[in-house]
Amino acid sequence: MREVVVLVHGMWMIGLEMSPLRRRLAAQGFECRQFRYPSVLATPEASAARLEHFLRSMDADVVHLVAHSLGGLVVLHLFERSPMQRPGRVVMLGTPINGSRTAACFARTPLTRWMLGRCTRRGLLGGAPRWKAARELGMVAGHRGFGIGTVFCRALDHPNDGTVAVSETRAPEINAHLSVPYGHFTMLWSQHVAEAVGAFLKTGDFAAESP
C-alpha cells in the first residue's frame, strides 16, 4: 500500500519554506509531495479546486495532508467541495480556522488590505467551511513568537505565535491539539514539530512531546 504526504503551504509562500519539514518527514519514511498555489491571487475555494486536481493525478492508496496556516483553510474547502477523498490523516499548522484577527487588522486600511488579495473570501476573515470529514484532524499551534500580528494587531489574543492566536486554532471537531513554543513560521523548521506531525500521521495522536 502506497502512502503519500502532500504538503500545502501558507500565505505569501511558494512551498520552499516547507522544505525542512518535508525533509524531516521523508527521514521518517514518508513519501512527500509539495502542492503549490497562488495564495493571494486566488480564493481558498479556487485553490482547493487546484488541490483536488493535484490529488487526483497522484498514484497512492493513502494520501495524508499537512497544511500550514492558509493552507489549512484550502484543505477545509477541499473537503467541502469533494468529501470523498482517499484515506489519510490531516495535520494543520497554525491554521486560523476561526478567522484571523491579524488579517482583520490588515483589512481595515487600503494601505495593507491589498496584501491579503483574495484569500480573505471565506478564508482568513472567517466563513471557512467547518471540518466534517470522516478522518482524523490534528492541529499544531505555536504559543511563542514575534510576527506581523504582534506588530500590526494589538487585538491579537494571547498566547499566540506572532501571527495566529492559539484560540483561533481550536474547534471541537479537532481530534488532537498540540501547543508548541514556536512562532508561526519557525514551527516549520522544528525537529520536534516534525516528529509530532509524523507521529500523528502514523497513529492519529501527537505522541512526540513539545519541548
C-alpha angles and dihedrals in degrees: 000000000000119000124192131187115212116200120207117197128216137241120316089011134114101198100265089097089067093055095103092052091044092052092048092050089049089053087057090058101265123136104225135199128184121224115205128195139162097266100193101025094060134046117249088250092055091047089051089058089055090048091051090054090047092052094047090059092055122104102217140115095212124033120190121192126214112184132181123213110307088017089070090058089052088054091051089055090047092060093043092056097035114016095168098084126148116275118280145113128264129220123187122196116206094335114165095218089167094052130274123267089195090058090046090055091050091049094057096077132043089227092068103018093082090061090068095056114180098331091096094070105102085337135072094008092052135265096100115148117270119244110264101150118129094236138085118278124196128188129202115196128185120224101184128057151089120248149131091298093060090047102043105023120058089174093066109125123239132271099044142147094240092271110032126039119229088236089060090060099052127098135150092243093063110104097202131013123194124189115203133185096245139102128253094270103023090064086071090063098045121113090204092055091048090052091049092049091049091050092052093048090052101040110010092248136087095242092165110086121228114247 
